[in-house]
Amino acid sequence: MNAIERMSQDDWERYRDIRLRGLKDAPDAFWMTYDEEVELAEERWRERLSSAATFVVVQAGDDVGVVTGAPYEGREGCAGLFGMWVASEARGTGASIRLVGEVITWARAEGYLRLILDVADENKAAIKLYERMGFQPTGRTAHMPAPREHIREHERAFEL
């Protein structure tokens, strides 16, 4: 079974490693690029971890997935599910369901009313996961920033 751990700012190197791995593996799934994040200083990695709830899934001693829950800026009563990634060797093992479940549990405990995420229209596997977990389309859409402005995302929400 996969173990889920909440990361602290002292886990910044571990978080950086798995985040960069995800950016390399699925560059079109994230707003930031590998080249932008590989240069971030320790202080920025620590800041990310101290201002959000970041969870990692561990399988046979290896970090194989990550997700972050954080306040959704500009949306009263809403939290966001950000930076979801699971390594190919852990897909289909329930890791993604457990990670999303951790963020839902965190958001409820923090008193949020709604959990919001954005997913690329072409990411069929992620859309299927979020649908199974109860996330519904809100009708809001956007495009990724350059150099991936050709990728359209849509917003989904889970009522807590």
C-alpha positions in Angstrom: 0.0 0.0 0.0 1.1 3.6 -0.7 1.8 5.8 2.3 0.8 9.5 2.2 3.0 12.0 4.0 2.4 15.8 4.5 5.6 17.7 3.8 7.0 20.5 5.9 9.4 23.2 4.9 12.3 21.1 6.0 11.3 18.6 3.2 12.1 21.3 0.6 14.8 19.3 -1.2 12.6 16.2 -1.4 9.7 18.4 -2.7 11.9 20.1 -5.2 13.1 16.7 -6.5 9.6 15.3 -7.0 8.2 18.5 -8.4 11.1 18.8 -11.0 10.5 15.1 -11.9 6.9 15.9 -12.6 7.7 18.9 -14.6 10.0 16.8 -16.8 7.6 14.0 -17.2 4.4 16.1 -17.9 5.5 19.5 -19.0 2.1 20.4 -20.4 0.3 19.7 -17.2 1.7 22.7 -15.2 1.7 26.4 -15.5 5.4 26.7 -14.5 8.1 25.0 -16.6 11.1 22.9 -15.5 13.5 25.7 -16.7 11.6 28.2 -14.5 11.6 26.1 -11.4 15.0 24.4 -11.5 16.5 27.8 -10.8 14.4 28.5 -7.7 16.3 29.1 -4.5 15.9 27.1 -1.3 13.9 30.0 0.2 11.2 29.8 -2.5 10.8 26.0 -2.0 10.5 26.4 1.7 8.0 29.2 1.3 5.8 27.0 -0.9 5.8 24.3 1.7 5.1 26.6 4.6 2.2 28.4 2.9 0.3 25.3 1.7 -0.5 21.7 2.5 1.6 19.5 0.2 1.3 15.7 0.3 3.6 13.1 -1.2 2.8 9.5 -1.9 5.5 7.0 -1.1 5.7 3.5 -2.6 8.5 1.1 -1.7 10.5 3.9 -0.2 10.3 6.2 -3.3 8.3 9.4 -3.7 6.0 8.7 -6.6 3.4 11.4 -6.4 2.6 14.9 -5.1 -0.2 17.4 -4.7 -0.8 20.7 -3.0 -3.8 22.2 -1.4 -3.8 26.0 -0.8 -6.1 28.9 -0.5 -7.4 29.9 -3.9 -6.4 33.5 -4.3 -9.3 35.8 -5.0 -12.1 33.2 -4.4 -13.6 33.6 -1.0 -14.2 30.2 0.8 -12.3 28.3 -1.9 -9.2 26.2 -1.8 -7.3 25.0 -4.8 -5.8 21.6 -5.7 -2.5 22.4 -7.4 0.5 20.6 -8.9 -1.0 17.1 -9.0 1.4 14.5 -10.4 1.9 10.8 -10.1 4.8 8.9 -11.6 4.0 6.4 -14.4 5.1 3.4 -12.2 2.4 4.4 -9.6 -0.5 5.1 -11.9 -3.3 2.7 -11.5 -2.3 1.9 -7.9 -4.8 4.2 -6.2 -2.0 6.8 -5.5 -3.9 9.6 -7.3 -7.1 8.9 -5.5 -5.4 8.9 -2.1 -3.6 12.2 -2.9 -6.8 14.0 -4.0 -8.6 12.5 -1.0 -5.9 14.0 1.3 -6.5 17.5 -0.2 -10.2 17.1 0.2 -9.8 16.1 3.9 -7.4 19.0 4.4 -9.8 21.5 2.8 -12.7 20.3 4.9 -10.7 20.5 8.1 -9.6 24.1 7.2 -13.3 25.1 6.7 -13.3 25.7 3.0 -16.6 25.4 1.2 -15.3 24.5 -2.3 -12.2 22.9 -3.8 -11.2 24.1 -7.2 -8.7 22.7 -9.8 -7.8 23.3 -13.4 -7.1 20.5 -15.9 -6.1 20.5 -19.5 -8.9 19.5 -21.8 -6.6 16.9 -23.5 -5.7 15.2 -20.2 -8.3 12.6 -20.4 -7.0 10.4 -17.6 -7.0 13.3 -15.1 -10.4 14.4 -16.2 -11.7 10.9 -15.6 -10.1 10.8 -12.1 -11.6 14.1 -11.1 -15.1 13.1 -12.5 -15.0 9.9 -10.4 -14.1 11.9 -7.3 -17.0 14.3 -7.8 -15.4 17.4 -9.4 -17.8 19.1 -11.7 -17.0 21.6 -14.5 -17.7 25.2 -13.6 -17.7 26.6 -17.1 -14.6 28.6 -16.6 -11.8 28.1 -19.1 -8.3 29.5 -19.7 -5.2 28.9 -21.7 -1.8 27.9 -20.3 0.9 30.6 -20.4 3.6 30.7 -23.0 5.1 28.6 -24.4 2.1 26.3 -24.0 -0.7 28.8 -24.8 -2.2 26.3 -27.3 -3.3 24.2 -24.3 -6.8 25.0 -23.0 -7.7 24.2 -19.4 -11.1 24.0 -17.8 -12.0 24.5 -14.1 -13.6 21.9 -12.0 -15.0 22.2 -8.5 -15.8 19.9 -5.6 -18.4 21.1 -3.1 -17.1 20.4 0.4 
